[in-house]
Amino acid sequence: MQLRRVHLMIGAACMASGSWAACAQQVTLPAVQVNASRLEMPPLDVPAALSVVKVSPSDVGNPGVNLSETLVGVPGILARDRQNYAQDEQISIRGFGSRSTFGVRSIRLYVDGIPATLPDGQGQVSHFDFDVADRVEVLRGPFSVLYGNAAGGVVQLWSAPGTATPQTTLGVYAGSNDSFRYLADTRGTVGAMDYNVAASQFLSGGYRDHSRVNRQTAHARLGFDLGHGQTLTLVMNHLDQPVAQDPMGLTKAQLLADPRQASPAAEQFDTRKSTRQDQVGLIYERPSGDDGQWRAMVYYGEREITQYQSIPVATQANPLQPGGVVQPDTHYGGADLRWTHRGDWLGGDYEFVLGGGGDYQRQHRLGYENFVGDTLGVKGALRRDEDDNVNNVDAYAQWYWHFEPAWALMLGLRHDDVRFSEHDFYITPSNPNDSGDVNYAATTPVAALQWRPGDDLRLYASYGEGFETPSYNELGYRSDGQPGLALDLRPARSHTVELGAKWQATQMLAFNAALFRANTRDELAIDTSVNGRTTYRNVPEARRQGIELSMDGDIAPSWHLVAGYTHLQAQFRSGFLTCIATPCVAPNVPVRAGSRMPGVPEDYGSLLLRHGGDARWSQGITLTGAGPTTANDFGTARAAGYVVADADVTYTFPLGQSARMQLSARVNNFADHRYVGSVIVNDGNGRYYEPAPGRTWMLGARFVF
């Protein structure tokens, strides 16, 4: 409730002052409790690498479409806007998730405490709504494992509660490549209920050919004060993306010839994707005596996808292949119950958390040929009909003990049991019954010791063990070409150590550093990738190690700087055989031990320098850079490193006593630098490269009353 009270007081003060711009410059939020650690403590006291980012895309002239817009200055995480809304953003944390060719893997995602990652480990951020958002929390390192399967890191978006005085925002953005965004947000308080409701539409012709998108979102957060310390929070969100064309990646030659072109195969097969998702969640909290709390969460969602892929007709003709149109219809949900107790033991304060829950995924997957006769890009004959189901049951415990004034200990333990089961309904003489099931279970411990040599300095050491099951994307095809799931794949097991330091140099300036190493056994990697079909294998040993540095604060009157830098060495520690080419009978190309993992540069970072000396004017410059990035396991394909600069200016002026208008202008990549924004790891046709836009502009207007 502390965060809610802060926002209510600030909202009331701003409304009373009649000067929204001045208020935005002068008001600084105090330290608040964050949710990523599940413990009631400020970020400084959490013995883990944790970044808390206040979300306000309009302040820097961003339209609020992509998660990458909000993560400037956050180390460890690499979020790349593909300029391809059929595949979602490409996100990795300390190298975990870099192998994903679509969606988000190896990272747990949450919106207002509701999972945005399916039980099989596959997630997406396309329904993240930044109009309602208050903050984004990014948890990295050992304590991520307490979130279970595929938790190489955790990203949580939290909506702002309603304001004391009702407030409505209407906005419009227009920019390069026929891009438009329209938004409406209203928030306030009615009796014992506070609300925050938003809806928006994003339209773009795309930087590249064949990359048009139409995305519509809606999000609602309703909070109810039930009295006697009880609260009920209802979270609902809706995503409808009827059109998202897929330009696909380019070969090196195509990239050099024309980075704005789509792959010829994309035009030929009309590659595209439509998505619809609806999700609802309910969180109930109540006191447990004078020193504890109960929290219960339940959620349910439906996701429908139809995707047209560029699988060659000859490949689709194979009776064991499921065609070139993928159509999964997914129903999912789950529940979580958590008990928190606070007390004193041997003269030291402690906080104990005990919880458990379960999640399920019921996915009816259909596959069709992506042609009818000689016509490509249309849904043809049925080639796949199956149920892909997942059930997950978990239990976890955390204990934080401040046993000495300068020392604190945190311990945690989690157990997960994940069961995959496939039921095949497409059975023909040439395509036998592919049904099967597999069960994965793991118990993952974590521990941290923290030393507080001063009021403003924290040093800590932590250790954790995590695991990651294959997703259905990785289980879907067997390496031997036979039908059925790849049930021989083992879950990846990781052991992570971290040394960290947090220094609150002044009330308005903070520094953070973390040194980490994660050793992984049975790393999931590509076995074969040919003609759009990918199979996976386990690699005995892999390692991700590096250092993160960040700072956030005022460096001079009216000047604010936020910056983050990451050095990461991600390597396969064991050699293995793979095959990423056509033809491919069996894996026959060696990947030597010590090879870099593809998809992640060794060095990357970003910074934002902002000036806001005038109550109405605000200006900023953003720098984003990354070193060279390998695109395949062999290291033979590589995207060059880059540094790009963006600039923005905003002007805010009051309209009477209770309204304001904010105008913004932003130029991205103002030096018009040509570079590759992201790579498609191990693409079997050599189409590794996804070019980033050249110089683009965006104008925006927001009316708040």
N, C-alpha and C positions, 0 to 999 in steps of 0.2 A: 504493500500500500504506500510505501514511502515514495516511489516513483510517481504514483498517481497524484499524491498531494503536491509534489513539486510542480507538476504540469498544471494543476488547477490554480495554484498560486500565481504562476507565471502568466497563464492565460488571463486571469483577472487583472493582474497588474498592467499587462500590455493593453487590454481593452480600456482600462481607466486612463492610461497615459495619453491615448489618442495618437501616439507616434509609434507605429509598428516598426519602422526602420530603426529608430533609435533604440527601441527595446531589443531588437534582434542583435544590435551591436553590443549592448551593455549587459544583458542577462547571461550569466554563465551557470549552467547546471552544476550543482554539487555532485560529489561522487555518489553513485547509486548502487544498490545491490544488483548483481547480474545473475542470470539464471543458468549460464553454461556449466557451472560447477555443481549445481543443485544445492549449494550452500549459501546461507545468508551472510555474505561478506563482500566488501568492495573489491574491485579488480586487483588493487595493489596487494591484497593479502592472499590472493589465490596462488598457490604454488604451481603454476602452470603457465604456458604461453597462451595468453588470452588477450584478444583485441576487441574493444567495444567502439563501434563507429556510429556516431549520431547521423541519422539519415535525413538529408535535406537537399535533394538533387537540384531544386530550383535555385538554391543559393549560388550554384556555380554554373547555371545555365543549361544543365542537363535535362533531357525530357523525362527521365525516370523510367527507362525501358529495361535496362540491363543491370544485373548485379555488379558487373565490373565497374560501373559508374561510381559505386559507393565505396570501393575497396582501395582507393588511392592511399598509399602510405601504410598499408597493412602488410607485414612481412610474411613469408612462408606460403601464402596463398597466391596462386596464379590463375586469374580469371580472364579468359580471352573471348571477346565477342567475335564469333566466326563470321558475322554478316551472313549467316545462314540460319534462319529461324526454323528450318525443318529439322535441325540437329541440336538445338539448344546451345547454351554456352559451354565452353570447354574449361573445366575447373579442376585444379589439382592442389593439394596441400602437401608440401614437402615431398613432392613427387608421387604421392598416392593419388590415383585417378588419372594419371597421364596417358594410360593406354586406351582410355575410352574414346571411341570414334563417334559416339552420340550420347546425349544425356550426361549424367554425372555418376561416376562409379567411385567406390572406396571412400566416400565422404557421406556422413549422415546429415540430412537436411531437415529443418523444422521451421514451421510458421506458427508463432504464438504457442509453442509447446506441442503442436500437432505434427506428427511425422510427415515429411514430404519425400521420404525414401521408402520404396516398397520393401517388403520383407526379404526379397531376393537380393537386395542391395542396389537396385537401379533407382535413380532419382532424377528429378528435373527441377529447375528454378523458374520456368516460364510463367508460373502463376504467382510468383513473388510480387506483391503490390507495394511499390515504394511511395504511393500517395498517402497511405495510411501508416506507413512505417515510422517508428520512433528510433530504432537502432538495429544494427546487425552485430551479432557476437560471433567471433571466429575463435574456436578452441583448437589448439594444435598440440601434438605431443602425447605423452603416455596417458593422460587422463581422458583422452578421447575414447579409449577402449571401453570405458564404462557405459558407452552408448551402444555397444554390441557389435554385431556383424557389420563388416566393411566400414569401421569407424577409424579411418586414417586421419580424420579431422572432423570437426563439427561446425556447421554454419547454421545459425539461427536468426530469423528475422522476427522482430517483435513490433506489433502495432502500438501506436500511441493510444492511451485512453482518451475518453471524451473530455472536452474542455468545460470549465465552469459556465462560461457563456457560450451559447451556440455559435459556431463559426462555419462558414461555407466557402469553399474555394472552387472557382471555375478557371480552367486553364486551356490554352491552345498553344501548340508548337508547330512550326513549319520550317523545313530545311531542305538540304540537298537531297537529290535522288527521289524527289516527289514524296518526301517523308512528312507525315502529319501525325500529331497526337492530340487527342481531346480528352479532358479529364474533368471530373466533378467529385468533390469530397465534402462531406458534412460531418461535423462532430460536435458533441455537446453533452448535456446532462439533463435528464428528465426524472425528477424525483430521485429514486434509489438506483436508477439506471444511467450509465454513461454509454455513449455510442460513438462509433467511428465507421462511416460507410463511404465507400468510393467506387466509382466505375470509370472505365477509360476505354479508348480505342486507339490502336496504333496501326497506321497504314504506311507502307513504303514500297516504292518501285524497286529498291535495292541498288546497291553500288554496282553489282555485277548483273549481267544478263540472266534471265530466268531466276530471279531471286525475290519476286514480289511476295509480300506478306500482309495479312489482315489479322490482327489479334485484338480480341475484346476480353476484358477482365472485369471482375467485380469482387469486392471483398467487404466483409462486414465483421466488426468486432463489437459485441454487446456485453457490457459488464453489469452485474446486478449485485448490489449490496443487500444481503439477506438479513443483516443484523447479527449481533453477538459474534462478530468476527468472521462470519460466513460470507463467502463470495461465490458467484457463479459466472463463468465467462463462456459465451457462445461465439464460436468462430466459424464463418462460412466464406467460401471463396468459389469463384466460377471462372473458368477459362474456356474460351471458344476461339479456336484458330482455324477457320475453315479453309484458309489458303496459306500455304507456306511452300513456295517453290524451292527446289534444291538444286543449286548450280553445280554442286559437287566440287571436288578438288581438281587442280590442274597439274599436268606434268611440268617439268622444268622448261621444256621448249614452249609449251602453251603459255606459261607464266611470263616468259621473256617476250613473247610475241604480243600478247594483249592480256593484261591481268584482269580486265573487266569482262572477259568472255566467260561463258559457261562451258563446261565440258561438253563436247559433241554428244556424248552418251546421255547427258541430262536433257538435251533438246530432243534427242531421238526417242527416248522412253518417257518423256515428260515427267521426270522425277519430281515428286512433291509429297506433301504430308498434310493431313488434317487432324486436328486434335480437339477433343472436348473433354473437360474434366470438371466435376462438381464434388466438393468435399465439405463436410461439416464436422465440427469437433466441440466437445463440451468439457469444461474443467470446473470441478467443484473443490473448494478449499474451506476448511473449518479448523478451529483450534482443537488441540488435544490436551486438555488441562491448561495449566498456566505456562508450560514450557515445551509445547509441542504443536504439531500441525499434521492434519490429514490432507492429502491431495489425491483426487480421483480424476482420471481422464478417459474419455471414450471418443472414438472417431470412426467415420465411415466415408468412403469415397468411391466414385466411378470414373473410369478413364477409358475413352474410346479413341482409337487411332486407326487411320488408314494411310498406308505409306506405299508409294510406287517407287520401285528400285530399278536400277539399270542392269539387271541380270541378263546376260546374253541369252538369246532364244535357244541356242544349242544347249546351254547349261540347263535352262528350264525344261528342255525336252527329256532330260534324265528322269526316269520314273521315280527315283529316290529323292529328287529335289522338290522343294515346296513352292516353286513358282517365284514370281517377282513382285507380288503385291502382298504386303503383310497387313493383317487386320486383327489386332488383339483387342478384346473387350474385357476390361479388368474391373472387378469389384474387390475392394480391399477395406480393411478396418482393423481395429484393435482397441485395447484398453490397458491402462496402467494405474496401479494403486501404490501410493508412497506415504510413508510415515516418517516424520522428522521429530527428533527429540533433542532438546538442549539442556545442559546441566553443568555441574561442576564435579570434577574428580581429582583428588589429590591436589587441590588448590588451583587447578587449571580448568578453564572453560572448554567444553566439548560440544560438538554437534554430530548427531548420529542420524543417518538416513537408511531406511530399509524399504525396499520396493520390489515389485514384480509385475509382470504383465504378459501380454501375448498379442501377436499380430497375425493376420491371415491375408492371403492373396488368392483370388479365384479368377483365373484368366482363361477365357475361351479364345483360342487363337485359330484364325482361319488364314489360309494362304491360297492365292490364285495366280494364274499365269498373267503376265503383264503384256498380253497381246491377244488379239482375236484375228485369226487368219494372218494377213500381212499388215494389219494395223497395230502399231505399238502404242503403249501408254494408256491402254484401256484394260479393265478387269475382264479376264477370261475365265477359263475352266478352273474349278476347284482342285487344289493340289494338297491342301493341308486342313485338318480339322481335329483339334485336340484341346484338352484342358491342361493348363500348366498351373499347378497349385503349390502354394508354399504355406507352411504353418511354422510360427516361431513362438517359443515360450522362453521367458527369461526371468531371472531373479538377480537382484543386486543389493549391495550394502556399501555405505561409505561412513567413515569415521574421521572427524577432524578434531584434534586435541591440542589446544594451546597450553602445553604443560609447563612452560616456563615463560617469563616475560619476553625473552628473546628467542624462544624456540617454539615450533609448532610441528605436529606430525599429522599426515593425512594417509589413510589406508582405504583401499577399496577392493571389492571382489564382485565379479559378475559371472553368471553361468547362462549360456544360450544353448538351446536345442532347436535346430532348423531342419525341417523336413520338406524335401521337394518330391512331388509325385506328378507324373504325366499319364494322362489317359488318352490314348489314341483312338479316334473314331474314323479315320480315313484309312481303310484297310482294303487293299486290292491284291490281285494275284502278283503284281510286280512291286507292291509296297506293303510289307507285312506289318503286323501289330508292333508299334514302337513303344508301348507303355512301359513304364518303369518308375522306380523311386530310389531315393538316396537320402540318408540322414547324416547331418553334421552336428557335432556338439563340442563345446569348448568352455573351459573355466579360465577366466582372465583376471589376474591380480594386478594391482597397481599400488605404489607407495611413493610418498614424497616427504622430505624433511626440509623445513624452512628455518632460516636464521634471520633475525631482525636486529642488526647491529645498531640501528638508529630508527627514529620515527618515520623517516622517509626512504629507507633502504631495505630491500628484501632480497635475500639470496636463497636459492633452493636447489635441491637435487631430487630427481624423480625417476621412477622406473615403472614400466608397464608392459604387459603382454597382450597382444591383440590377435584377432583372426578375421579372415574374410573368405566366405564361401564363394564359389562361382555363382554368377547370376544365370538366369535362363538364356541370356544372350550367349554366354560362354558354354553352357551345357548343351546348347541346341543342336550341334553337329559333332559327329564322331570323326576322329582323325583318319580312321580306316575307310571312310566313305560309306559305311554301312548305316542303315537307319537306326534311329533311337538316340537317346541322350548319351552324352559323354560321362557316364556314371563313374568312370575311373579317375576323374579329376579330384584332387584333394584340396582342402581349404588351405589358404596361405596363413602362416603363423608368424607373427612379428614380435621382436623383443626391442623395446625402445628405452634409451636412457637420455636424460636431458639435464643440463646445468643452466640455470637462469639467474638473471639479476634484474630488479626493477628499482628505479630511482626516481622519486618525485622531487626533482631538483628545486622547484618552487611550486606554489599553488597552481600555477598555470603552465608548467613545463615538466614533462615526464620523458624518461629514457628507459628502454627495455632492450635486453639482449638475451639470447638463448643459444646454447651449443647443444647439438643433438646428434644421435646416431640410432638408426633403426635397422636391425638385421632381420631379414625375412627368409623363412624356410618355405619351400614349395610355392614360390612366386608364380602367379598366373601370367603366362606369356603366349605369344602367337606360336602355333605349331604349323599351320598352313593358312594362307590367305590367297584365294584364287577366285576370280570372276564374282566377287561380291560375297563369297562364302568363306567364313573364318572359323577355324578350329583352334583349340587352346591346349596347352600342356603345362605341367609344373616344372619350374626350374629350381634345382636344389637350394641355391643360395643367392640372395640379392642384398644390397646395402644402400641405404639413403642416409647421408650424413652432411652436416653443414652448420651454418651459423645464421642467425637472424638478428638484425639491428633495426631499431625504430625510435623515433622521437615524435612528440606531439606537444605543441604549446606555442606561447607567445614569445617571439625572439626580440621584439621591440614594440613600443607603443603602436597599436593599430596594425601590427604585422603578425600573422600566424603562419606557422610552418608545420606540416605533417609529412613525414618521410619514412620509408621502409626499404630495407635492402636484404636480400637473401643470397647466400652462396650455398649451392647444393651440389653434392656429388652423388649421383644416382647410378649405380652400376650393377650389372649381373656379375656375381662372384663365381658363378659356375658356368662353364660352357655348355652349349646345347646345339641341336640341329633344328633348322626351320626351313620353310619353303614359302617364299613370297614372290611368286611369279607364275606365268603360264608357259608351258605346261608344268604340272607338279604331280608326280606320282607318289612321292613320299618326301618327308623332310630330308634334305641332303646338303644344305648349306650350313657350315658351322658358324656359330656366334661365339667368339672367344670369350673366355673369362676376363673380366675387367672392362668389357664393353659398356658404354654409356646406355642407360635406358632412354628410349626415344620419347619425344614429347615435352621434355623439360630442359630449359637452358641451365647452365651452371651458375649464371649470375642474372638476377632480375630485381627490379625495384621500381619505385615511383615516389613522387613527391608533389605536394601542392603548397604553393606559396600564395598567401592571400593578404590583400590590403583592404581595410575597411575603416579608414580614418574618418571619412565623412559618413554621417548618419544615413544618408540616402544612397551614396555610391559605394560599390564594392567591385574590386577587380582581382583577378587571379590568374596564375599560370600553372599548368600541370605538365610535369615531365614523366614519361613512362619509357622504360628501357628494358631490354632483355638481350642476353648473349645469343650466340648461335645455337640452334636447336636441331638435333638429329631427328630424322623422320622415320627411320627403320632400325631394326635391331642390328643390322650390319654396320651402320654408320656411313653407308655410301650415299645417302640422301640427306641434305642439310639445308635448313633455312638460315640465312644470314641474320646476325644480330641487328638491333636497331635502337634508336632513341628518337622519340617523337615528342613534340611540344604542342600543347593546346592553350588557348587563352579565352577568357570570358570577362564580361562586364555586366553588372546588374544595376538597375536604378529602381528604387522604391519610393513612392510618394503617397501620402495619406489622402483619402477622399472623405472629408468630414471627420467625425469623431470615432467612427466605428467601421471604417473600411480602408483598404489600401490597394494599390496597384503595383505589381512588380513586373518590370520589363527586363528582358535579358537577351544577350547576344553571345554566341559562342562559336569559335572556330577551332576545329580539331585538325591536327596535323597541318598547322599553318605553313610549315616549310614545304608541304606537298611532297613528302618523302615517300618513295615507293618501297614497300616492304611486305613480308609475309606475316600476317597477323596470327595464324595458327596453322598447325600441320595435322594431317590425317595419318595417324600412326600406322605403319605397315600396310598401306593400301596395296592390294594385290595387282593393280594396274599402273602403279607408279604415279597416281594422281594424289600426291602428298600435300600440295600447297594450296592454302586458302588465303588469297591476297587481301590485305587490308585496304580501306579506302584511301585515296589521296586527300587533298584539302577538302573539307566539308564545313558547312555552316548550319547553325540552328538559331532561330529567333523564337522567343517565347513571351507570353503574357499571362499573368495570373492575377485574377481579381478576387480579393478576400474580403468578406463582409460578415 
